[in-house]
């Protein structure tokens, strides 16, 4: 509560809930849930859960999924993009039936490209990492914004897209090993 600074539990239960992200219109949130504590080694088995912004009506969008990570709301609030086990997935909130967009290999930071959300931008981890875009239906994959070779394996991280989709920021590592925002 901003007025009283008192926190209040809005989602609770026997699980381990974390990583909430509000929808772009602020009416809902999505978060990760584990049936128990996260493992100290190896990937966790997590479920993507959606709820109203006040925590009411939580429901699973995915079955328990190994290595579910990095998720983002579509601009229209109808879908969530996420990565798991080297694949890019989309789940529509109404159907709650995840579908694999592409087996990309190890990737991070899937982010819908506003304003229309036709494309998803992500960092592909490889010997030469880069920023890629792909249509939500799995077509038209292309290297985007990162046409120069990576300086090291940590290059092109922390992708964030501006609300209108006209700018993308990311971190590059300089030749002398310092991170810089581009």
N, C-alpha and C positions, 0 to 999 in steps of 0.2 A: 504494500500500500504506500504510494508516494506521499500521502499526507501524514501518515503515522510512522512510516518506515518499518512497520511490523510485517514480517513475512507470514504467509499462510500457505499451507499445503494445498495444492489444487489437484494433483494426481498422486495417488499413493496406493500401495498394495503390497503384495508379497514379493514383487519383482524389484529389479534394480533399474530405475528409469533415469535417463540422462540425455543431454544434447538437444534440448528443445529449440525449435525454430518456428517463429510465427509465419503464417501465410502472408502474402504481400498485402492483403487487405486487412490483416490483423484479426480476423474472425475465428481462425483455427490455429492449431499448432500441431507439429509432428515431432516425435521424439523416438529415441531408441529404448528398447526394453529387453532386459535379460532376466531369465527365470531365477538367477542367483548371482552371486558375485562374479565379476569378470575374471577369467583365468589369468594367472601370472605369466604364463607363456602360451604362445599359439593364439590363433584367432578365436574371437568370441562368437557365440551363437546368439543372434539378436533378432528382434522383431521390430519392424517399423510400425508405430502406432500413431493414429490421428485422433485429435480430440478438439472440442470447442476451446476457444481461448481461455475460458474460465476452468478448464479441466474436465468438464462434463462430457458424457458420451464417448469415452475412449473406445477405440476399436482397432484391431490389428489390420494392417494393410498387406502385410507379408506373412508367410509362415516363418517359424524360426529359421534363420538364414545364417550360414557361416560367413564371417568376415564382411557383414553388411556395414557400409561406411559411406561417408561423404554424400549427403543428400541435399536436394534443393527443390523448392516449389516452382511449378510452371507459372508463367505470368498470369494466366487466367485462373490459377488456384485449383485446377481440375486434376492435376497429376503431380507426381513426385518422381524425379530422376535420382537414381542412386547407383553406387557401385558395389559389387560383391564378387569376390574370387576372380578378379580380372575381367569382369563383364560389366557392361553398362545396361541398366534396367530402367524401365518406366512402369509405374503402377498408377492406374487411374483410381481416384478416390471412390467413385461410385461402385465400380466392379471389384476392386481390391484383388485383381488378378495380375500379378507382376508378369511382364514380358521382357525378354532380353532383346535389347536393341542391337547390340553387337558384342561379340567376344573380342574386346579390344586388347587384351593383355593387361598388364598392370597399369591402372589409371587412377587418377585422383581428381578431386574438385569438379565433379560434373555440375555445370551451371547452365540453366536455360538462358538463351540469348533473347532478351526483350527486344522490341515490344511485343512481337507476335508469338515467341516461343517455338518457332518452327525448328530451330537448331539447338543443340546442346553442345556447349564448349567444355573441354576437359584437357587435362595434362596426361599425355601418354608417356609412361615411364619405359625407357628402352636404353640402348647404348647411346642413343642420341635423342634425349627427351625433347618434347615440343608441345605446343598448344594446338589442339585439333578441334574441329567442329564436325558434327554429323546431324543429319535430319533426325527427328524423333522416330521416324519410321525405319531408320537404319540405312538410309541411302545417302549418297553424296558426301562420304567422309573425305575431309581434306585437312591438310596442315594449314593452320591459321596463325598469323601474328608471330610465328617463330621460325621464319625461313632461314635464319642464320643458325649454324651449328651451336649446340649447347657448349658452355664452357666447362661444365662438369655434370655429374649425375643429379645434382640438386637444382639445376637450372629450371626456369619456367614454373615456379610454384606459386601458391597462394592466389589463384585466379579469382578475381572479383569483377563482375560486370556492372556498369552503371545502370540505374533504373530505366533509362531510355534505350539502352543497348548500343549507344554510340561510342563508348569507351570500355576497354578491358585493361585492368591493372594486373600486374603479376610481379613476382620477384625473380630477378636474374642474379647470378653470381658472377662477379667480375673475375677477370683473369687472375687477380691476386687474392681471390677467395673471400671477397666482401659482398654481402647481399645488398642489392639495390632495387628500388621499386621503379618499375617502368609502366 
